[in-house]
């Protein structure tokens, strides 16, 4: 499940109820695919990993991967270590997730990181341009008031 609609490809409408950890029911709006470009031992994996049937749930605060679903429906072996999780299939590591000190796991991935960094950079540039425009308008207003 994801709260980031821009990560999804090949989407179609799909409304399904989801009970979250605090007991509330939220709803998906779309279903689609996410393409991961995993980093394995610091290098990009030669093939992308496509996660299918990913729900877009705007009310979520984090992206979630169901290890049970991957294991049961896609034959992944999920191996949890002290500070990382290996996702293997047919003996090959497909992707790795690092576990933070807060207990959250984050997939080591090149594509999403680049997209998020680009979005953050675009946001910073827009914010900076808006601040410059606001400063100029404020200066212009002060000049007009003094005259």
N, C-alpha and C positions, 0 to 999 in steps of 0.2 A: 504494500500500500504506500502511496505517496501523497504528499500535500503540494507537490510541485508539478503542475500541469505541463510545464515546458519540458519536462524530462520524458514525457510519454510520446510514443509514436503509434500509428495505426489505431487510433482511438475510436470508440463507438460509445454511445450513451449506455449507461448501466447504473441503475439505482438499486443499491442493496444496503440493508441495515447492518451496522457494525457496532457491537458493544465494546466500548473501550474500558481501560483499566479502572476508571472511577465509576463504572456502572452505567454511564450515559450511553444512549444510542445515537450514533451519527450515521450519515448516509454517504455512500459513494455517488459520484456523478458520471464517471466514465470508467472504461476499462481499456487497457492497451498494453504496450510493450515498453520496456526500458532496456537500452543497450548499455551494458557495462564494458569498459575497456580496462580490465584489471591489471594491476601491477603485481607481478610475482617476483620475489627476491629483487625488488627495485627496478625491474624491467617490464615493459608493457608486454602482456600476453599476446601471442601472435594472432589469436582469434578472439573476437568479442564474445561476450556472454549475453544472450538475450533472455531476459526475464519476461515471461508472458503472463497474461491474466492479472496484470498489476492494476489495482483499483486506485482511482483518483478520489481521495477523500479530503476535501478542503479543510475540514475541522481538525485534522491531525496536526501535531506540532513537529513530528519527525517522520522520516521514511521508515517503513518497517518491512523486514523480510521474514517470512514464515519458514523457519528451518524444518518444521514438520512437513509442510507442503512440499518443499524442495526434496526432502528425503523420500516421502511416500509417492509423490507423483512424478518426480524427475530423477529418481535413483541417485540422489546426492548422498554422500556420507559426510556428516558434519562432525568435525573433531574439534572440541574446545580445549584450549590450553590455558595457561595462566593469564596471558595478556593478548591472545589472538584466537581466531576461529578459522579453521581450514574448511573449505567447501570443495570436496573431491567427488569425482565421478569416474568410474572405471580406473581407479588408481591414480588419476591425474588431478593435480590441483587446478581448479577452475578459477577460484578467487579466494582472497583472504580478507578477513575483517579484524582490525585492531580493536582491542577492548580498552576503553579509557579508564581512568581512575574512578570515575563516577559509575562505571559498569555499563556504559553504552558502547556499542560496537559500530565501527565505521569501515565500510569496504575500502580497501586500497584500490584506487581507481584513477585513471588519467582523464577520461572524458568528462565526467561530472565535475571534477575539480576544476578543469579548464573552463567549463560552462559557468560554474558558480563564480570563479574568479573574474571572468569576463563580465558577468552580470554585476558583480560588486564594483568592478572598475567603471562600467558604464554608469552605475548609480552614483559613484563618487564624482565622476566627471559632470553628470547632470546636477548634482548637489552643489559642486563648486561653481558651475556656471550660474546657477540660481542665486547663490550667495553673492557672486560678483554683480549680477543684475540688481539684486536687492540693495547692495551697498551703493551702486551708482544711482539708483532711484532715490535712495535716502539722501545722498549728497546733493542731488539735483533739487530735492524738496527743501533741504536746509538752505541752499542758495536762493531759492525762490522766496522762502519765508524771510530771510535777512533783507532782501531787496525792497 
